[in-house]
Every structure is written in structure tokens, then in C-alpha cells.
Amino acid sequence: MTETSRDAKRARTAQRILDAARQEFATRGFEGATIRGIAGAAGVDASLVMQHYGSKAALFTAAVQLPSDDAESAAEHLLEVLAKRLRELPPETSALVRSMLTVPEAADTMRSYLDERVDNLARSLEGDDAHLRALITVSGILGLTITQHFLKLRAFDDASHEGLLRAARGWTEYLSRDS
């Protein structure tokens, strides 16, 4: 077996473990997920999970990394983010949000990600209060995510995806313009 094929097999195994971890953490949170459960879902031995990731905390940190977004227009970018958050959440986002209030690693990851989102958005806005508007926007999107997907507010039952985005358009345009 060549080094390349061994490396490729190792990478595929690591990805299977990571995918299984995302699902387990999303479903059970940090406390409820187990290395054995993740290993079983990935079809590997628990020792292999530890060999690849070292610890449950390190695996959690890898599993909840959120992709960074680039945007040409702040308002359009915000609507794209809202459109994603109002649909089904990816497992890594679900796991991170579910665990961020009880697991220090999740809180650190979420804080870093949101601080980065606020700073990036603020740089794309004009005006003396750009950073405050970015903070309110990022916090608002997190609030919508939590109230829809975790608290399951009844108000979302009758709200269409398109209607929510239409209502949000005015909000995002207002927040992204120079005040």
C-alpha cells in the first residue's frame, strides 16, 4: 500500500468520524454524545476516534467549526445567512448552539465565530455606529436561530420562509446602510 493511499484512507476515516460526531453532537449535545456512540456511527473502534482527535473536547471543537462566509453586499449577505438559518441547521451549527451555554469549548468557539462575524460585517458598513449595527444584526440572527430551531416558537408555525425573508429585507437594508 503506498503512502498516498494510506493517507487517503486515513483522511476518509477522519472525515467519517467527523461527520458522525457532528450528528451525535447535534442530536445529543456535548454531554450526551459519547466517543463510543460516535465510533459506532462512523463504523470504527473508539480507540481510532481518540487516535484521530485526541479527546472528546478536541473532536467537539473540530466538529463545530463553522464555515466563514464572504459577501459582496452586506444586505444581500445578511439575507443569505438568514435564509440558511431559517431552514434546517447543519449538524455542526446545531451542535454548537445546543452546547454553547453549557460547554466552555462550545462557548469559546461560538464567541470567536460571532466576534469575527461582527467585525467582518462592521467593516462592510459605513457610519459611526457600524459596529453597533453589526452587533445587533449578528445577535438578531442568532436569536432567530435559537427561537425557531430550539425554542420552536409557535409564531414560526404560520410564517412562510419567503414571508420571513421579505420582512427581513427591510431590516437588513436598514442595518447595512449608513446612518
C-alpha positions in Angstrom: 0.0 0.0 0.0 1.5 3.3 -1.0 1.8 6.3 1.4 -0.7 8.2 -0.6 -3.4 5.6 -0.4 -2.7 5.2 3.3 -3.0 8.9 3.8 -6.2 9.0 1.7 -7.7 6.1 3.8 -6.8 8.0 7.0 -8.4 11.2 5.7 -11.6 9.3 4.7 -11.7 7.7 8.2 -11.2 11.1 9.9 -14.0 12.6 7.8 -16.4 9.7 8.6 -15.6 10.2 12.3 -16.1 14.0 12.0 -19.4 13.5 10.1 -20.7 11.1 12.8 -19.5 13.4 15.6 -21.5 16.3 14.0 -24.6 14.2 14.0 -24.1 13.0 17.6 -23.3 16.4 19.0 -26.2 17.9 17.1 -28.6 15.3 18.4 -27.3 14.8 22.0 -25.2 17.9 22.7 -21.7 17.7 24.2 -22.7 16.0 27.4 -24.9 13.3 25.8 -22.6 12.3 23.0 -20.1 9.6 23.7 -16.9 8.5 21.9 -18.3 5.0 21.7 -21.5 6.3 20.1 -19.6 8.4 17.6 -17.3 5.5 16.8 -20.3 3.2 16.3 -21.9 5.7 13.9 -18.7 6.1 12.0 -18.1 2.3 11.9 -14.8 2.4 13.7 -13.3 1.5 17.0 -13.4 4.1 19.8 -9.6 4.0 20.0 -9.4 5.1 16.4 -11.6 8.2 17.3 -9.1 9.1 20.0 -6.1 8.4 17.8 -7.5 10.9 15.2 -8.8 13.6 17.5 -7.2 13.0 20.9 -10.2 13.9 23.1 -13.9 14.4 23.1 -13.3 18.1 23.6 -10.9 18.3 20.6 -13.4 16.3 18.5 -16.2 18.7 19.5 -14.1 21.7 18.6 -13.4 20.2 15.1 -17.0 19.2 14.6 -18.5 22.6 15.4 -16.2 24.7 13.2 -18.5 26.9 11.1 -17.6 27.9 7.6 -16.7 31.5 7.1 -18.8 33.5 4.6 -17.7 36.1 2.1 -20.2 38.7 0.8 -20.3 41.4 -1.8 -23.2 43.3 -0.3 -23.8 43.4 3.4 -27.6 43.4 3.0 -27.6 40.5 0.5 -25.2 38.6 2.6 -27.4 39.0 5.6 -30.4 37.7 3.7 -28.3 34.7 2.6 -27.3 34.0 6.2 -31.0 34.4 7.3 -32.2 32.1 4.5 -29.7 29.4 5.7 -30.5 29.8 9.4 -34.3 29.7 8.8 -34.0 26.4 7.1 -32.7 23.2 8.7 -29.5 23.8 10.5 -26.4 21.9 9.6 -25.3 19.5 12.3 -22.2 21.5 13.3 -24.3 24.6 13.8 -27.0 22.7 15.8 -24.3 21.1 18.0 -22.6 24.4 18.7 -25.8 26.3 19.5 -27.2 23.4 21.6 -24.0 23.2 23.6 -22.8 26.8 23.8 -24.4 27.6 27.2 -23.1 24.5 29.0 -19.8 23.6 27.4 -16.8 26.1 27.6 -15.3 24.9 24.3 -18.6 25.5 22.5 -19.0 28.9 24.1 -15.4 29.8 23.1 -16.0 28.6 19.5 -19.3 30.5 19.2 -17.9 33.6 20.8 -14.9 33.6 18.4 -17.1 33.0 15.4 -19.6 35.7 16.3 -16.9 38.2 17.1 -15.4 37.6 13.7 -18.9 37.9 12.1 -19.5 41.2 13.9 -16.1 42.6 12.9 -16.4 41.5 9.3 -19.9 43.0 9.0 -18.8 46.2 10.7 -16.0 46.6 8.2 -18.5 46.4 5.3 -20.8 49.1 6.8 -20.4 52.8 6.9 -21.1 55.2 9.7 -20.0 55.9 13.3 -22.3 53.2 14.6 -21.4 50.5 12.1 -20.0 48.2 14.8 -23.2 48.6 16.9 -25.4 47.8 13.9 -23.3 44.8 13.1 -23.6 43.6 16.7 -27.3 44.0 16.7 -27.6 42.2 13.4 -25.4 39.2 14.3 -27.2 38.9 17.7 -30.6 39.1 15.9 -29.7 36.3 13.6 -28.6 34.1 16.5 -31.8 34.9 18.3 -33.9 33.9 15.2 -31.9 30.7 15.0 -32.5 29.8 18.7 -36.2 30.8 18.7 -37.0 28.9 15.6 -34.9 25.7 15.9 -34.6 25.2 19.6 -37.4 27.0 21.4 -39.7 26.4 18.5 -41.8 29.5 18.9 -45.3 28.9 17.7 -45.1 32.2 15.7 -42.9 30.3 13.2 -45.6 27.7 12.5 -47.7 30.1 10.3 -44.7 32.0 8.9 -43.5 31.1 5.5 -39.9 31.1 4.6 -40.5 33.6 1.9 -42.5 35.9 4.2 -39.8 35.9 6.8 -37.2 36.8 4.3 -39.4 39.5 2.8 -39.9 41.0 6.3 -36.1 40.7 7.0 -35.2 42.5 3.8 -36.1 45.9 5.2 -34.4 45.1 8.4 -31.1 44.1 6.8 -31.1 47.0 4.4 -31.7 49.5 7.2 -28.9 47.9 9.3 -26.5 47.9 6.5 -26.8 51.5 5.3 -25.0 54.5 6.6 -26.9 56.1 9.5 
